[in-house]
């Protein structure tokens, strides 16, 4: 049996060039992040055991690959850390209350998340700078905008992290100048030494409460994005919580608080003046003047929350030294990700918009604020959320609502309380074929000039593989309607 680490060595000293062959590491989770972590650790010579509570086809396929590389894999494992473990690396899908994490902490075994491992495995002397993006909503769009701006400035870069491109893979194999990193709240509890050049929390709203156990714990996890930030801790002027997180953050001495706002910017902020994106933070004469970065019309899709995302991305890029012209050029070259306020097409004067990525109430509320009048498609897995504030804010713009999914009644009850005169159609079909029925009902409620908006405010897993599958099914159902007209391509 492998013996625990001796008292004269500590995981605090581990880095890419350490003698990993002396360490027994357990990796919890065999998904994308866990697989990449295990693979990297084996490349470095560590003795690796992978555990996962699942035992399905996907887990077995990955287990076979890792076992062939020399790892030990324990599927169907839902207990404590394997015997002899000296370091536990956890995937973001695991709750902090998971038995394996609790057991490791109780036994004094260090616990790292994917971000911590990736930070430790950077190339000595040639490590790329990190620019980190978190927030309840808008993370992916902001991260991809940031990547596009960095590319426009001529930097070797990639978007990685929670966005689906393993950060561990990137730091192990890619030679880059800077990385645009999307960070989800579940990735943050076990970060200890990460020190980004700049970081942002875009906004805070109820989400992942089931993962963390309370809103307070969720906010505390988000706050860790700012720890040890070197140059710029970026916050949302319209979100007081993000400002408080910056004010309370333990950052590197000299790090500046930088705000972004949809209004005219004050000192040390980016904002909007006469439909221009402007910078009063990263210029020499920021007291008396502002630097034009581009136009709101360079942002697509053009919606208020997307302009905010663009300003946040610009702030991170400017903190890294990107010139103003690269912000404009990067936003113009940016290709929006699928299923984020994406126009699917029109039928009989009604526009159909896919925002399947709006998987929580805050995201749905943001999406609803961009259209009027609306036939709203909502429902799915509510994840313990309430929808009263959302319905109150959107009620005057709702032409009608179509509900689906396991928690459709949660949304329905909020509509009854706050929008009793809005027509509501409930689709009870429990399988994916329901989307065609949903779209037909939405079309029957809509009038010319309306927008039919898929912004469910809920997770998709009760009926669909993921939010992407839900969005595709919506687009397929819309395109099957008689008289469907596809949208004009977006000019580069």
KOLKOLFI-965388 format. One line per field, with one value per residue (C-alpha): x, y, z; residue in one letter. Coordinates in Angstrom, 3 decimals, always signed. Example, Ala and Ser with C-alpha at 12.3 -4.5 7.8 and 13.67 -1.06 7.14 Angstrom:
residues 2
east <- c(+12.300 +13.670) $
north <- c(-4.500 -1.060) $
up <- c(+7.800 +7.140) $
r <- c(A S) $
This chain:
residues 492
east <- c(+0.000 +1.277 +2.245 +1.005 +3.298 +6.070 +6.112 +9.098 +7.312 +4.081 +1.796 +2.334 +5.678 +4.374 +4.745 +5.280 +8.924 +8.458 +9.172 +5.584 +6.596 +6.809 +3.128 -0.075 -2.896 -6.613 -8.727 -12.447 -14.569 -13.932 -15.609 -13.791 -11.978 -11.164 -9.911 -7.586 -6.285 -5.583 -3.886 -1.627 -0.659 +0.263 +2.386 +4.279 +4.790 +2.336 +0.628 -3.008 -6.272 -9.480 -12.793 -16.289 -19.706 -21.033 -20.553 -22.127 -20.865 -19.150 -17.334 -16.243 -14.916 -12.762 -11.752 -10.430 -8.204 -6.835 -6.233 -4.288 -2.103 -1.415 -4.040 -6.212 -9.917 -12.680 -16.137 -19.260 -17.178 -19.175 -17.165 -14.013 -10.567 -8.739 -6.153 -2.748 -3.992 -1.671 -3.435 -7.045 -7.897 -11.644 -13.803 -16.145 -19.253 -18.605 -20.321 -18.072 -20.143 -19.296 -18.088 -14.696 -13.993 -15.202 -13.092 -9.978 -10.370 -11.010 -7.787 -5.687 -5.236 -4.841 -7.744 -7.198 -9.642 -8.895 -7.894 -5.359 -3.774 -3.627 -1.962 +0.678 +1.370 +2.145 +5.447 +8.208 +9.508 +7.046 +3.637 +0.745 -1.081 -4.523 -7.609 -10.531 -14.278 -17.010 -20.570 -23.996 -24.688 -22.745 -19.518 -19.214 -20.090 -17.667 -14.874 -15.298 -15.424 -12.216 -10.559 -11.561 -10.199 -6.901 -6.573 -7.261 -4.319 -2.070 -1.741 -1.497 -4.562 -7.429 -10.649 -10.539 -11.861 -15.577 -16.169 -15.420 -11.723 -9.741 -7.478 -5.116 -4.715 -4.016 -1.265 +0.323 +0.483 -0.126 +2.397 +0.359 +0.716 -2.544 -5.581 -9.214 -10.607 -14.275 -14.690 -17.864 -18.599 -18.135 -14.508 -13.613 -13.813 -10.471 -8.257 -5.274 -2.495 -4.015 -3.083 -4.661 -3.536 -7.167 -10.490 -14.172 -17.402 -20.061 -23.089 -24.543 -27.986 -29.507 -27.913 -26.144 -27.871 -28.390 -24.624 -23.417 -26.286 -26.920 -26.750 -24.085 -21.804 -22.411 -21.418 -18.393 -17.252 -17.677 -15.665 -12.588 -12.162 -10.592 -8.081 -4.469 -5.519 -2.488 -3.609 -7.385 -10.344 -13.282 -16.825 -20.307 -21.375 -25.019 -24.452 -23.589 -22.580 -19.732 -18.407 -18.523 -16.612 -13.888 -13.733 -13.301 -10.897 -7.348 -5.611 -1.968 -0.799 -1.334 -4.309 -6.998 -10.795 -12.237 -15.967 -18.046 -21.411 -24.064 -24.091 -21.451 -18.336 -16.855 -13.138 -11.596 -14.573 -15.555 -18.996 -21.200 -21.430 -23.538 -23.585 -19.800 -17.898 -15.388 -12.525 -11.748 -9.592 -6.614 -5.545 -3.062 -5.507 -8.482 -9.486 -10.228 -10.901 -12.020 -10.745 -13.174 -13.040 -15.809 -19.538 -22.416 -23.227 -19.983 -21.621 -23.699 -26.282 -26.991 -28.760 -28.040 -26.572 -24.340 -22.988 -22.168 -20.394 -18.386 -17.328 -16.221 -14.191 -12.681 -11.687 -9.826 -8.115 -7.118 -5.679 -3.427 -2.330 -4.479 -4.823 -8.212 -8.430 -8.184 -11.307 -13.287 -11.784 -12.241 -15.901 -16.559 -14.871 -16.641 -18.934 -21.682 -21.953 -25.013 -28.194 -27.559 -30.244 -29.766 -32.392 -33.612 -35.819 -39.271 -42.716 -45.635 -43.945 -43.048 -39.376 -38.184 -35.198 -33.226 -31.794 -31.737 -28.573 -30.785 -30.830 -31.659 -34.175 -31.666 -30.548 -34.155 -35.015 -32.099 -33.208 -36.849 -35.819 -34.485 -37.826 -41.414 -44.033 -43.022 -44.423 -42.252 -41.292 -40.206 -39.741 -37.531 -35.619 -35.960 -33.039 -34.844 -35.331 -38.291 -39.653 -41.723 -39.268 -38.783 -42.522 -43.181 -40.538 -41.667 -45.447 -46.242 -44.313 -45.805 -48.261 -48.477 -46.479 -45.922 -44.655 -42.915 -40.737 -40.814 -41.006 -43.363 -45.818 -43.222 -43.135 -46.889 -47.604 -45.530 -47.501 -50.775 -49.661 -48.165 -49.506 -52.967 -54.268 -51.467 -52.584 -50.630 -50.486 -49.025 -47.429 -47.349 -45.592 -42.508 -40.183 -38.191 -41.020 -42.703 -40.721 -42.647 -45.884 -44.462 -43.498 -46.912 -48.644 -46.283 -47.035 -50.761 -50.329 -48.007 -49.012 -46.989 -44.222 -43.952 -40.915 -41.265 -38.465 -37.066 -35.526 -36.486 -34.989 -34.429 -31.985 -32.743 -31.793 -35.343 -36.204 -33.107 -29.475 -28.394 -29.302 -27.691 -29.994 -32.981 -31.988 -31.479 -34.880 -36.434 -34.693 -35.757 -39.373 -39.379 -37.837 -40.572 -43.320 -44.989 -43.606 -40.346 -37.763 -34.157 -32.331 -29.918 -26.279 -24.360 -21.805 -18.208) $
north <- c(+0.000 +3.485 +5.385 +8.922 +11.830 +12.228 +15.200 +16.773 +17.295 +19.031 +19.434 +23.192 +22.725 +20.765 +22.239 +21.054 +20.064 +18.281 +14.576 +13.440 +9.772 +10.103 +11.058 +9.021 +11.169 +10.414 +12.154 +12.328 +12.367 +10.891 +13.560 +16.014 +17.794 +14.654 +12.773 +15.647 +15.956 +12.228 +12.149 +15.102 +13.646 +10.333 +12.146 +13.680 +10.271 +10.368 +7.218 +7.957 +6.446 +7.737 +7.345 +8.048 +7.268 +6.403 +3.163 +3.841 +3.366 +6.764 +6.192 +2.709 +3.967 +6.600 +4.144 +1.739 +4.424 +5.522 +1.959 +1.284 +4.276 +2.783 +4.316 +2.520 +3.254 +2.650 +3.101 +3.052 +4.501 +6.828 +6.715 +8.206 +8.640 +5.492 +4.083 +5.744 +8.952 +11.906 +14.480 +14.660 +16.465 +17.026 +17.677 +20.691 +18.484 +17.268 +19.157 +20.381 +18.105 +14.969 +12.094 +11.859 +15.581 +15.525 +12.425 +13.995 +17.215 +15.294 +13.330 +16.372 +15.356 +18.409 +18.981 +20.779 +21.698 +21.667 +25.360 +24.790 +21.848 +23.806 +26.768 +24.456 +22.821 +26.013 +26.128 +27.580 +30.805 +30.725 +30.609 +32.364 +35.115 +34.227 +36.432 +34.918 +35.354 +34.226 +35.331 +33.774 +34.656 +35.788 +33.890 +32.063 +35.061 +37.305 +34.721 +34.243 +38.009 +38.294 +35.599 +37.417 +40.749 +39.137 +37.523 +40.876 +42.268 +39.562 +37.437 +33.654 +32.767 +30.354 +30.267 +27.442 +26.216 +25.850 +26.600 +22.963 +23.204 +21.659 +24.209 +21.446 +20.292 +23.865 +24.527 +21.146 +21.367 +24.867 +27.709 +30.835 +34.455 +34.679 +32.486 +33.627 +31.431 +30.814 +29.845 +28.321 +28.614 +24.845 +25.220 +27.771 +26.185 +24.376 +27.079 +28.026 +29.714 +30.838 +34.458 +35.889 +39.142 +40.293 +38.817 +39.675 +38.597 +39.708 +39.415 +37.435 +35.820 +32.635 +29.591 +26.401 +26.604 +22.844 +22.429 +24.710 +24.390 +28.111 +31.421 +32.579 +29.666 +30.257 +33.937 +32.995 +30.646 +33.353 +35.783 +33.594 +34.651 +37.884 +36.320 +37.108 +39.087 +41.046 +44.037 +44.574 +43.272 +44.089 +44.506 +45.337 +48.842 +47.744 +44.807 +45.936 +42.431 +42.297 +45.632 +44.307 +41.198 +43.377 +45.613 +42.577 +40.666 +39.791 +40.934 +41.595 +45.017 +47.557 +45.751 +48.248 +48.007 +48.601 +49.024 +48.510 +50.186 +50.671 +54.368 +57.040 +55.811 +57.503 +57.408 +53.911 +52.555 +51.490 +52.497 +53.899 +57.480 +58.364 +54.682 +54.483 +52.069 +54.166 +53.623 +55.867 +53.282 +52.339 +55.707 +58.272 +61.194 +59.272 +62.192 +64.567 +62.295 +58.896 +56.579 +55.350 +51.545 +50.970 +51.285 +49.416 +48.374 +46.379 +44.105 +41.179 +40.136 +43.713 +43.581 +45.472 +42.501 +41.712 +45.271 +44.726 +41.487 +43.331 +46.016 +43.370 +41.582 +44.899 +45.694 +42.389 +42.831 +46.425 +45.272 +42.997 +45.939 +45.411 +48.573 +50.237 +49.324 +45.612 +45.871 +47.184 +44.689 +41.773 +42.558 +42.855 +39.498 +37.780 +34.882 +34.434 +30.999 +28.924 +29.052 +32.511 +34.958 +33.509 +34.374 +31.106 +32.707 +34.168 +32.934 +35.196 +38.260 +36.537 +36.257 +33.084 +33.408 +30.576 +31.417 +27.855 +28.762 +30.827 +28.036 +30.160 +32.857 +35.712 +34.755 +34.432 +37.826 +39.409 +37.810 +38.828 +42.449 +42.644 +41.959 +43.215 +41.748 +38.170 +34.679 +33.056 +29.372 +28.368 +25.439 +22.449 +21.703 +24.760 +23.849 +25.318 +28.752 +31.089 +33.060 +35.804 +38.641 +37.516 +37.384 +40.718 +42.434 +40.873 +40.663 +43.790 +42.413 +38.924 +38.076 +34.496 +31.687 +28.028 +25.853 +22.473 +20.331 +18.738 +22.049 +23.852 +24.400 +26.433 +28.953 +28.609 +29.528 +32.709 +33.603 +33.037 +35.360 +38.163 +37.871 +36.307 +37.780 +36.353 +33.227 +30.135 +26.809 +23.830 +21.007 +17.823 +15.589 +14.335 +13.478 +15.491 +15.305 +17.908 +20.714 +20.477 +20.791 +23.694 +25.620 +25.046 +26.420 +29.406 +30.142 +30.073 +32.709 +35.029 +37.979 +39.739 +41.776 +39.465 +37.450 +33.820 +33.434 +30.170 +31.375 +28.519 +29.806 +26.161 +23.347 +20.954 +17.533 +16.397 +16.134 +16.879 +15.814 +19.387 +22.984 +22.555 +19.647 +21.672 +24.603 +22.377 +20.794 +24.249 +25.385 +22.207 +22.670 +26.323 +25.558 +22.981 +25.603 +26.530 +29.785 +29.643 +32.263 +31.786 +34.842 +36.854 +35.837 +38.146 +40.128 +39.665) $
up <- c(+0.000 -0.852 +2.271 +2.938 +2.133 +4.671 +7.006 +5.230 +1.909 +1.011 -1.967 -1.629 -3.392 -6.387 -9.880 -13.442 -12.960 -9.634 -9.202 -9.567 -9.514 -5.753 -5.462 -5.346 -6.710 -6.800 -9.463 -8.681 -11.819 -15.248 -17.374 -19.644 -16.806 -14.820 -17.866 -18.809 -15.230 -14.985 -18.374 -17.511 -14.138 -15.747 -18.349 -15.431 -13.822 -10.912 -9.672 -10.537 -9.349 -10.941 -9.165 -10.443 -8.984 -12.452 -14.331 -17.725 -21.260 -21.401 -18.101 -19.168 -22.498 -20.797 -18.086 -20.720 -22.206 -18.837 -17.674 -20.865 -19.930 -16.516 -14.241 -11.724 -12.324 -9.779 -11.306 -9.156 -6.315 -4.102 -0.882 +0.553 -0.940 -2.046 +0.352 +0.084 -1.559 -0.967 -3.179 -4.387 -7.642 -8.020 -11.055 -10.897 -11.009 -7.468 -4.673 -1.858 +0.393 -1.655 +0.573 -1.129 -0.538 +3.051 +3.721 +2.209 +4.193 +7.407 +6.847 +5.984 +2.335 +0.042 -2.365 -5.675 -8.391 -12.113 -12.022 -9.273 -11.080 -14.341 -12.597 -11.091 -14.472 -16.418 -18.313 -16.100 -17.596 -20.499 -18.857 -20.583 -18.721 -17.372 -17.799 -15.856 -16.365 -13.986 -13.212 -13.090 -16.717 -19.777 -19.047 -22.355 -24.509 -22.606 -22.768 -26.515 -27.058 -25.054 -27.141 -30.334 -29.039 -28.018 -31.447 -33.113 -31.130 -32.567 -29.437 -29.392 -27.356 -26.825 -24.798 -22.256 -18.929 -18.257 -21.931 -22.863 -23.819 -20.975 -19.306 -18.178 -21.784 -22.856 -20.318 -20.983 -24.763 -26.196 -26.506 -25.878 -24.785 -22.870 -22.110 -21.898 -19.135 -18.380 -14.732 -13.314 -9.607 -9.028 -10.181 -7.507 -4.034 -4.308 -5.839 -3.652 -5.670 -9.012 -9.712 -12.893 -14.479 -14.479 -13.437 -13.599 -11.955 -14.430 -12.158 -9.260 -9.142 -7.772 -9.387 -8.314 -4.921 -5.082 -5.616 -2.810 -0.359 +0.100 -1.713 +0.733 -0.162 -3.876 -3.570 -1.479 -4.250 -6.885 -4.744 -5.067 -8.702 -7.421 -5.009 -5.923 -9.032 -10.187 -12.267 -12.593 -10.583 -12.862 -11.496 -12.778 -11.753 -12.021 -9.622 -6.090 -5.035 -7.552 -6.245 -2.680 -3.733 -5.245 -2.177 +0.089 -2.182 -1.174 -4.365 -5.227 -4.069 -6.850 -8.403 -9.466 -9.223 -12.705 -13.327 -16.442 -16.950 -19.612 -18.693 -18.929 -17.135 -14.108 -13.375 -13.668 -15.603 -19.111 -20.351 -23.106 -24.366 -27.412 -28.498 -28.271 -26.040 -24.112 -21.671 -18.680 -16.929 -19.087 -20.506 -19.231 -18.923 -17.553 -15.315 -18.202 -21.195 -22.476 -25.219 -27.864 -28.180 -30.705 -31.171 -29.568 -33.147 -33.199 -30.592 -31.814 -31.100 -30.031 -26.675 -23.451 -21.612 -24.586 -24.566 -20.886 -21.799 -24.457 -21.977 -19.477 -22.150 -23.205 -19.621 -19.255 -22.610 -21.849 -18.509 -20.558 -22.720 -25.810 -27.967 -28.405 -32.097 -31.243 -29.088 -32.051 -34.499 -32.116 -31.477 -35.195 -35.833 -32.941 -33.829 -31.220 -29.636 -30.453 -28.363 -26.926 -28.123 -31.614 -34.222 -35.744 -38.396 -38.930 -39.862 -40.798 -39.328 -36.059 -35.083 -33.319 -30.946 -29.328 -25.907 -24.622 -22.692 -20.355 -17.788 -14.745 -13.893 -14.036 -17.543 -18.703 -17.207 -19.056 -22.301 -21.861 -21.287 -24.856 -26.633 -26.703 -27.228 -26.411 -26.500 -23.873 -23.843 -20.348 -17.992 -17.265 -14.048 -11.804 -9.491 -6.476 -8.056 -7.750 -10.713 -9.092 -9.747 -13.342 -14.069 -12.350 -14.473 -17.769 -17.369 -19.411 -22.396 -22.455 -25.229 -23.995 -22.421 -23.280 -20.433 -20.539 -18.311 -14.901 -12.979 -15.349 -12.489 -10.559 -13.406 -13.879 -10.265 -10.587 -13.716 -11.859 -9.078 -11.155 -14.714 -14.354 -17.626 -19.797 -21.736 -20.688 -22.523 -20.646 -22.629 -20.587 -23.104 -21.193 -24.088 -26.604 -29.129 -26.975 -28.607 -31.880 -29.908 -27.909 -31.045 -32.636 -29.542 -29.457 -33.109 -32.348 -29.616 -31.566 -33.737 -36.470 -34.864 -31.860 -30.772 -29.757 -27.239 -25.929 -22.646 -20.322 -17.076 -16.171 -16.808 -19.664 -18.281 -17.484 -21.201 -23.267 -23.352 -22.590 -23.440 -26.870 -27.686 -26.463 -28.684 -31.727 -31.266 -31.029 -34.221 -36.034 -34.961 -36.036 -39.432 -40.020 -39.738 -43.061 -44.458 -42.486 -43.550 -42.447 -41.049 -43.154 -42.521 -40.193 -42.181 -41.011) $
r <- c(X X X X X X X X X X X X X X X X X X X X X X X X X X X X X X X X X X X X X X X X X X X X X X X X X X X X X X X X X X X X X X X X X X X X X X X X X X X X X X X X X X X X X X X X X X X X X X X X X X X X X X X X X X X X X X X X X X X X X X X X X X X X X X X X X X X X X X X X X X X X X X X X X X X X X X X X X X X X X X X X X X X X X X X X X X X X X X X X X X X X X X X X X X X X X X X X X X X X X X X X X X X X X X X X X X X X X X X X X X X X X X X X X X X X X X X X X X X X X X X X X X X X X X X X X X X X X X X X X X X X X X X X X X X X X X X X X X X X X X X X X X X X X X X X X X X X X X X X X X X X X X X X X X X X X X X X X X X X X X X X X X X X X X X X X X X X X X X X X X X X X X X X X X X X X X X X X X X X X X X X X X X X X X X X X X X X X X X X X X X X X X X X X X X X X X X X X X X X X X X X X X X X X X X X X X X X X X X X X X X X X X X X X X X X X X X X X X X X X X X X X X X X X X X X X X X X X X X X X X X X X X X X X X X X X X X X X X X X X X X X X X X X X X X X X X X X) $
